[in-house]
Amino acid sequence: MRIYLVSTNPNKAREISSILPTGFTVEPLTVLGESGAVEENGDTYLQNAVKKLEGFLHLRLPLIADDSGLEVQFLDGKPGVHSARFLGDTSFEEKMRGILSRMCGVSNRTARFVCVAAFTDCEGDYLAVEGIVRGTISNEIRGEQGFGYDPIFIPEGANKTFAELGPEFKSKLSHRARAFRRLFSLLSLYSEHRS
Amino acid sequence: MRIYLVSTNPNKAREISSILPTGFTVEPLTVLGESGAVEENGDTYLQNAVKKLEGFLHLRLPLIADDSGLEVQFLDGKPGVHSARFLGDTSFEEKMRGILSRMCGVSNRTARFVCVAAFTDCEGDYLAVEGIVRGTISNEIRGEQGFGYDPIFIPEGANKTFAELGPEFKSKLSHRARAFRRLFSLLSLYSEHRS
């Protein structure tokens, strides 16, 4: 089953491709330019993921999309669903510095990454699943790999950030990997049922 | 599997119960009072159905919800996703009269009812499906059964309105029946996979 990913982020396509089960291929939706990004103005990850799919139903192609965020307990779950727009139109470097400065000297560093991955066949069927990874916020920005908030997030059981641990670790244990792995597991079942 | 329906409309619960496959029971969510209705301010049926589910995730119960609308071709698909609020805070009698007066003498009476039915296990998994029934708008309000716009909708192949045809017909062929029948078919598969 060839599925198209609604995202302008090449890192996402790479992460998802690394966990694909046999029988599936994922390609970025090439009609998406820089201007093709869907406004992420939903109240929840699921609403945003659904909006991304709904923007391209007219293509009549099997589509996947996701939305994700970092939820910091001390910041009442922020930046959360607004992760990409936290502190406005700034770089992730600045957003991460913003979080670290707000948490200077704070001992409760509990956080989690949440991802909702969604699929539609563009014929009226939808599947969506949530993936979560728990962890803590580091004291400083560390590591060069990954993207977004990866350099300040230390997953449970590790002592390095996602950006230090790199893609192999993330393809096993990240929120996105967990969400898409479950999504593809449901999709396998779903496509058997349809064929 | 016992599933709870997020709706304050007793007609919906009755319609859905009439098409339940064995192994499933559906109960209205009793915590919903008149004030429990979720604001249907999404841009699509799916967004509204998702919002209804998301309002009650804290209950940690298997939930279903739906959103539906009547789409009249001559009215550019209106009332559509705004079916319940078409012409503001008026009765369905008034809403139907509003549609009929706008279509007085119009020969293109093509219309369709659309329903999106959605499920969540409240643990992060979501399924949603769309059901459609095509038909035409009658010249006058006819029939006493059903609810909403049923008295002005004549399904394809029939010469009576949904409100004249009654619940047995609707449980076979309505947009809601089609959506929920497919949803329960996916759910059967899903629950086998989980158990």
Interface residues (C-beta under 8 A of the other chain):
Chain A: G42 D43 T44 L46 Q47 V50 K51 E54 A118 G124 D125 Y126 L127 A128 V129 E130 G131 I132 R182 L186 L189 Y190 H193
Chain B: G42 D43 T44 L46 Q47 V50 K51 E54 A118 G124 D125 Y126 L127 A128 V129 E130 G131 I132 R182 L186 L189 Y190 H193
